[in-house]
Amino acid sequence: MPDIPNNDASIIDEIHASEEKIEGMLKEAKEKAGNIINDAKKKADEILKKGAKELSQTAEGYKKERLKDVEKEAERIVKDAEKRGEEIKKESAKKIKEAVDIVINKVLP
């Protein structure tokens, strides 16, 4: 070493030690920051997955409700059609009787 008084060498050693300490602190801070960022990314992914799952469940529930509504409507339409079919049968039976009466009256006056 050049001619540095003992006191100055001690100061330089302290500065050097402080620099190493600061570098260690910076390295540790960067590692912690990296861990925090990774944890935040994991939590964000979990939240997104949970949200997607909830949305899917909500959509599935809505789909089931709509399907029930459609089934009820289909049942109503079938019942209405069956009712109308019975009415038409009754009307047809009356008309057949009337037609038979007309034919009988023409054939057997």
C-alpha positions as CSV (number, residue, x, y, z in Angstrom):
1,M,0.0,0.0,0.0
2,P,1.2,3.5,-0.6
3,D,2.1,5.7,2.3
4,I,-1.3,6.1,3.9
5,P,-1.4,7.0,7.5
6,N,-2.8,4.3,9.7
7,N,-5.9,6.4,10.4
8,D,-6.6,6.8,6.7
9,A,-6.2,3.1,6.0
10,S,-8.6,2.4,8.8
11,I,-11.1,4.8,7.2
12,I,-10.6,3.2,3.8
13,D,-11.2,-0.3,5.3
14,E,-14.4,0.9,7.0
15,I,-15.6,2.4,3.7
16,H,-14.8,-0.8,1.9
17,A,-16.6,-2.8,4.6
18,S,-19.5,-0.5,4.4
19,E,-19.6,-0.9,0.6
20,E,-19.7,-4.7,1.0
21,K,-22.4,-4.5,3.6
22,I,-24.5,-2.2,1.4
23,E,-24.0,-4.6,-1.6
24,G,-25.1,-7.4,0.6
25,M,-28.2,-5.4,1.7
26,L,-29.0,-4.5,-1.9
27,K,-28.7,-8.2,-2.9
28,E,-31.0,-9.2,-0.1
29,A,-33.4,-6.4,-0.9
30,K,-33.5,-7.6,-4.6
31,E,-34.1,-11.2,-3.5
32,K,-37.0,-10.1,-1.2
33,A,-38.4,-7.9,-3.9
34,G,-38.2,-10.8,-6.3
35,N,-40.0,-13.1,-3.8
36,I,-42.7,-10.5,-3.2
37,I,-43.2,-10.1,-6.9
38,N,-43.4,-13.9,-7.4
39,D,-45.9,-14.2,-4.5
40,A,-48.0,-11.4,-5.9
41,K,-48.0,-13.1,-9.3
42,K,-49.1,-16.4,-7.7
43,K,-51.8,-14.7,-5.8
44,A,-53.0,-12.8,-8.9
45,D,-53.1,-16.1,-10.8
46,E,-55.1,-17.7,-8.0
47,I,-57.5,-14.8,-7.9
48,L,-58.0,-15.0,-11.7
49,K,-58.5,-18.8,-11.6
50,K,-61.0,-18.4,-8.7
51,G,-62.8,-15.7,-10.6
52,A,-62.9,-17.8,-13.8
53,K,-64.3,-20.7,-11.8
54,E,-66.9,-18.6,-10.2
55,L,-67.9,-17.1,-13.5
56,S,-68.1,-20.6,-15.0
57,Q,-70.3,-21.7,-12.1
58,T,-72.5,-18.6,-12.5
59,A,-72.8,-19.3,-16.2
60,E,-73.6,-22.9,-15.5
61,G,-76.3,-21.9,-13.0
62,Y,-77.8,-19.4,-15.5
63,K,-77.8,-22.1,-18.1
64,K,-79.6,-24.6,-15.8
65,E,-82.2,-21.9,-14.9
66,R,-82.8,-21.1,-18.6
67,L,-83.1,-24.8,-19.4
68,K,-85.7,-25.2,-16.7
69,D,-87.6,-22.2,-18.2
70,V,-87.4,-23.7,-21.6
71,E,-88.6,-27.1,-20.3
72,K,-91.6,-25.4,-18.6
73,E,-92.4,-23.6,-21.8
74,A,-92.2,-26.8,-23.8
75,E,-94.5,-28.6,-21.3
76,R,-97.0,-25.7,-21.6
77,I,-96.9,-25.9,-25.4
78,V,-97.4,-29.7,-25.3
79,K,-100.4,-29.4,-22.9
80,D,-101.9,-26.7,-25.1
81,A,-101.4,-28.8,-28.2
82,E,-103.0,-31.9,-26.4
83,K,-105.9,-29.7,-25.3
84,R,-106.4,-28.4,-28.8
85,G,-106.1,-31.9,-30.2
86,E,-108.9,-33.1,-27.9
87,E,-111.1,-30.2,-29.0
88,I,-110.5,-31.0,-32.7
89,K,-111.3,-34.7,-32.0
90,K,-114.6,-33.7,-30.4
91,E,-115.4,-31.3,-33.2
92,S,-114.5,-34.0,-35.8
93,A,-116.7,-36.6,-34.0
94,K,-119.6,-34.2,-34.2
95,K,-119.1,-33.5,-37.8
96,I,-118.7,-37.2,-38.6
97,K,-122.0,-37.9,-36.9
98,E,-123.6,-35.0,-38.9
99,A,-122.0,-36.4,-42.1
100,V,-123.3,-39.9,-41.4
101,D,-126.8,-38.5,-40.7
102,I,-126.7,-36.6,-44.0
103,V,-125.6,-39.7,-45.9
104,I,-128.2,-41.9,-44.2
105,N,-130.9,-39.3,-44.9
106,K,-129.9,-39.2,-48.6
107,V,-129.7,-43.0,-48.9
108,L,-132.7,-43.8,-46.8
109,P,-135.2,-41.0,-47.3
